[in-house]
Amino acid sequence: MEKIKINSEYITLGQFLKYANIVSSGGMVKAVLQDTKIHVNDILEARRGKKLYPGDKIVVKGIGDYRIGS
C-alpha cells in the first residue's frame, strides 16, 4: 500500500489521482472516474470532488492501493 502525504486538512479525489500519478492532468480525471472502479474506504466512488482525509484508504482497480497520510 502506497502512502500519499498531504499538507492540508483534506484533498479531493481528483487531486489525489494527480498526486498519485494516476493521471497526468486534471482533464483526464473525469475519464478515469468513468472507466476505472475506485473504492474509498470500501465504498465505490465516482465523484471527483469527494473529500479524502488522512487515514482514508483508496483502491484503484488494476492500479493499486493507497492510504492518505498527513
N, C-alpha and C positions, 0 to 999 in steps of 0.2 A: 504494500500500500504506500503510495507516494503522498507526502505531506505538502500542502500548498500553504505557505505562510502569508498572512495578510496583516496590514498595519492599521486597519480601521475596524470599526465595530462589526461590519458585515461587507460582503461583496455580492453582486448578483450572479446568477447562473451564467449569463452572457460574459461577464467579466472573468469568471472562473475558467470558462472554456478558452479564453485568450491567455490567462496566466499559466494554464496547464499545457499550453502549446498544442491544443487540440484543433484550434482554428487559428489562422494567421491574421484575420481581420474581423471586425465586428459585423461586416456584411455577410459573413459565412455562418454566423451563429444560427440564424433562422433555418437555414437548410439543414444544418447538423441536428437541430432540435426536431425537425420533421422526419429525418431519415434514421436517427440513432436513438435507441432506448436509453434514457438516462434516469437513474434512480437516486433520489436524495433521501437519505435515512430510510431506505427500503420502500419508498413511495415513488411511483412513476411520475416524472415531472417534465413538462414541455414549455414552461413559461420562462422566457429569458430573464425576466425581472425577479424571479424567485430569489429571496434573500438567503444567503448562506452565512452561517455564523461559525466561529471556532468550535470544533468538535463535530461538525456535520460530516457525514460520510456520503461520498458521491461515487456511484458506479456507472461508468460509461461502457455500455456493452461493446465488446470487441476491442476496447482500447485500454481500460484499466480501472483500478480502484484508487480513490483519493480521500484524504481527510483534510479539512480546513484547520489550520493551526494559527496561533497568534504569536 
